C-alpha cells in the first residue's frame, strides 16, 4: 500500500514507518520538519493544521495514519484534510485515557494529572467522539495500553475494544514496536473499521 503517515518523526510514528517499510509498503512522511523523516520514506513538509494543504499532500494514497499529537484544533483539521483528499481509510493513534476501567468510567477520570496533561487526554477523548460521528471515512481509533514506551519487539500481545487491557498483575503496557505491529496488522487486515480498539501485553 501507499500510506501517508502524519507525525512520522515522533516516537510512535517512526516505529510505524519502520514497520510499514519492513512489510514492503510505501510511506510518505508528512511532517513540518522533514530533516528528521525516517530513512526510506518520501518526505513532504506540510502544516497539518491546514486542511487544504494537507488534502493536497494526501491525495492518491491508499490510507492515512496519523500519530500527530493531540492539540486543540489540530485533529479536526487533520480529519477535514483527510476527507478533502478523498482517501477513505484513516487510522488515528489514539490515547489510552478514554478507555473504560469500569462501566461509564474512563481511565483519565481515575488519575490525578497536571492541567496540561489532562487537556491532552480530554482532547484525545473528543477526537474519538468526532470520529464516531463521522460517516465519510473508514476510520479506526487505536488506543495504546496505559503505558507505552521503548521495549522489545515481541509480536505477542492482546487486543481489546473499549476497555483497558491489563495483565494478571494489573499492569497495562505495550512497547512502541509492538504497538506498530498491531497497527500495521489492522491496516493490512481491517478488523476494526469505524471502531476503537486497544492493545496490551
C-alpha positions as CSV (number, residue, x, y, z in Angstrom):
1,X,0.0,0.0,0.0
2,X,0.9,3.6,-0.4
3,X,0.5,5.1,3.1
4,X,0.7,8.7,4.2
5,X,1.9,9.0,7.8
6,X,1.3,12.2,9.7
7,X,3.7,12.7,12.6
8,X,6.2,10.3,11.2
9,X,9.1,11.7,13.2
10,X,7.7,11.0,16.6
11,X,8.4,8.1,19.0
12,X,5.4,6.1,17.8
13,X,5.3,7.5,14.2
14,X,8.9,6.5,13.5
15,X,8.2,2.9,14.6
16,X,5.0,2.8,12.5
17,X,7.1,4.0,9.5
18,X,9.7,1.3,10.1
19,X,7.1,-1.5,10.4
20,X,5.3,-0.3,7.2
21,X,8.6,-0.2,5.3
22,X,9.7,-3.7,6.6
23,X,6.5,-5.1,5.1
24,X,7.0,-3.6,1.7
25,X,4.6,-0.6,1.9
26,X,5.5,2.8,0.5
27,X,5.4,5.6,3.1
28,X,5.0,9.3,2.6
29,X,6.2,11.1,5.8
30,X,4.1,14.2,6.5
31,X,6.0,16.4,8.9
32,X,6.8,20.1,9.5
33,X,10.5,19.2,9.9
34,X,11.3,16.8,7.0
35,X,15.0,16.7,8.1
36,X,14.0,14.1,10.7
37,X,11.9,11.9,8.3
38,X,12.6,8.2,8.7
39,X,15.0,6.7,6.2
40,X,13.2,5.0,3.3
41,X,10.2,7.4,3.4
42,X,9.3,10.1,0.9
43,X,9.1,13.3,3.0
44,X,6.6,16.1,2.5
45,X,6.8,19.3,4.5
46,X,3.1,20.1,5.3
47,X,1.4,22.1,8.1
48,X,-1.2,19.5,9.3
49,X,-3.3,22.3,10.7
50,X,-4.0,23.5,7.1
51,X,-6.7,21.2,5.7
52,X,-6.3,22.3,2.1
53,X,-2.5,21.8,2.1
54,X,-2.9,18.5,3.9
55,X,-5.5,17.3,1.4
56,X,-3.2,18.0,-1.5
57,X,-0.4,16.0,0.1
58,X,-2.6,13.1,1.0
59,X,-4.5,12.7,-2.3
60,X,-3.8,9.5,-4.1
61,X,-2.7,7.4,-1.1
62,X,-4.4,4.2,-0.1
63,X,-4.6,5.0,3.6
64,X,-3.7,7.8,6.1
65,X,-2.2,7.1,9.5
66,X,-2.0,10.0,12.0
67,X,0.3,9.9,15.0
68,X,0.2,13.6,15.4
69,X,0.0,15.0,19.0
70,X,-3.4,15.9,20.5
71,X,-3.7,19.7,20.4
72,X,-7.0,21.7,20.3
73,X,-7.9,22.4,16.7
74,X,-5.2,20.1,15.1
75,X,-7.1,16.8,15.0
76,X,-10.3,18.3,13.5
77,X,-8.1,20.0,10.8
78,X,-6.4,16.6,10.1
79,X,-9.8,14.8,9.8
80,X,-11.0,17.6,7.5
81,X,-7.9,17.3,5.4
82,X,-8.3,13.5,5.0
83,X,-11.9,13.9,4.0
84,X,-11.0,16.5,1.4
85,X,-8.2,14.3,0.0
86,X,-10.7,11.5,-1.0
87,X,-8.7,8.9,1.0
88,X,-11.2,6.7,2.9
89,X,-9.0,4.6,5.2
90,X,-7.9,6.6,8.2
91,X,-6.2,5.2,11.4
92,X,-5.7,7.6,14.3
93,X,-3.1,6.8,17.0
94,X,-5.5,7.4,20.0
95,X,-4.9,7.9,23.6
96,X,-5.5,5.4,26.5
97,X,-7.2,8.0,28.7
98,X,-10.7,7.3,27.1
99,X,-10.5,3.6,27.7
100,X,-13.1,2.3,30.2
101,X,-11.9,0.9,33.5
102,X,-15.5,0.3,34.7
103,X,-18.9,0.9,33.2
104,X,-19.1,4.6,32.3
105,X,-15.7,5.4,33.9
106,X,-12.7,6.4,31.7
107,X,-9.1,5.8,32.8
108,X,-8.4,9.5,32.6
109,X,-11.1,10.2,35.2
110,X,-9.3,8.0,37.8
111,X,-6.0,9.8,37.5
112,X,-4.6,12.9,39.3
113,X,-2.9,14.9,36.5
114,X,-1.5,18.3,35.8
115,X,-3.9,20.5,33.8
116,X,-1.7,20.4,30.7
117,X,-1.7,16.6,30.6
118,X,-5.5,16.5,31.3
119,X,-6.1,18.8,28.4
120,X,-4.3,16.4,26.1
121,X,-6.3,13.4,27.3
122,X,-9.5,15.3,27.1
123,X,-8.7,16.3,23.5
124,X,-7.9,12.7,22.6
125,X,-11.3,11.6,24.0
126,X,-13.0,14.4,22.0
127,X,-11.4,13.0,18.8
128,X,-12.9,9.6,19.4
129,X,-16.3,11.3,19.7
130,X,-15.7,13.2,16.5
131,X,-14.8,10.0,14.6
132,X,-17.8,8.2,16.0
133,X,-19.9,10.9,14.3
134,X,-18.0,10.6,11.1
135,X,-19.7,8.9,8.2
136,X,-17.4,9.6,5.2
137,X,-14.2,7.9,6.5
138,X,-13.4,4.2,7.2
139,X,-11.8,5.3,10.4
140,X,-10.1,3.4,13.3
141,X,-9.1,4.9,16.6
142,X,-6.2,2.8,18.1
143,X,-5.7,3.3,21.8
144,X,-2.4,2.1,23.3
145,X,-2.1,0.5,26.7
146,X,-2.0,2.8,29.7
147,X,1.8,2.7,29.5
148,X,3.6,2.8,26.1
149,X,7.4,3.3,25.7
150,X,10.6,1.7,24.5
151,X,10.8,-2.1,24.8
152,X,11.1,-5.3,23.0
153,X,9.5,-6.2,19.6
154,X,7.8,-9.4,20.6
155,X,4.8,-9.7,18.3
156,X,2.9,-11.1,21.2
157,X,0.1,-9.1,22.7
158,X,-3.6,-9.0,23.3
159,X,-6.2,-6.8,21.6
160,X,-9.3,-5.3,23.2
161,X,-12.2,-2.9,22.4
162,X,-13.2,0.0,24.6
163,X,-12.0,-1.5,27.9
164,X,-8.4,-1.1,29.2
165,X,-6.4,-4.4,28.8
166,X,-4.3,-5.3,31.8
167,X,-2.1,-8.3,32.7
168,X,-2.6,-10.6,35.8
169,X,-0.7,-8.1,37.9
170,X,-2.9,-5.2,36.8
171,X,-0.3,-3.6,34.5
172,X,-1.3,-2.2,31.2
173,X,1.7,-1.7,28.9
174,X,3.0,-2.1,25.4
175,X,6.2,-1.2,23.6
176,X,6.3,1.2,20.7
177,X,7.4,-1.6,18.4
178,X,4.6,-4.0,19.3
179,X,2.0,-1.1,19.0
180,X,3.3,-0.5,15.5
181,X,2.9,-4.2,14.6
182,X,-0.7,-4.2,15.8
183,X,-1.4,-1.0,13.8
184,X,0.0,-2.3,10.6
185,X,-1.8,-5.6,11.1
186,X,-5.1,-3.6,11.2
187,X,-4.1,-1.7,8.1
188,X,-3.4,-4.9,6.2
189,X,-6.4,-6.9,7.5
190,X,-9.0,-4.4,8.8
191,X,-11.0,-5.8,11.7
192,X,-11.9,-2.5,13.5
193,X,-13.4,-0.2,10.8
194,X,-15.5,2.6,12.4
195,X,-14.4,1.3,15.8
196,X,-11.8,1.9,18.5
197,X,-9.6,-0.9,19.7
198,X,-6.6,-1.2,22.0
199,X,-3.6,-3.4,22.7
200,X,-1.5,-4.5,25.7
201,X,0.5,-7.4,27.0
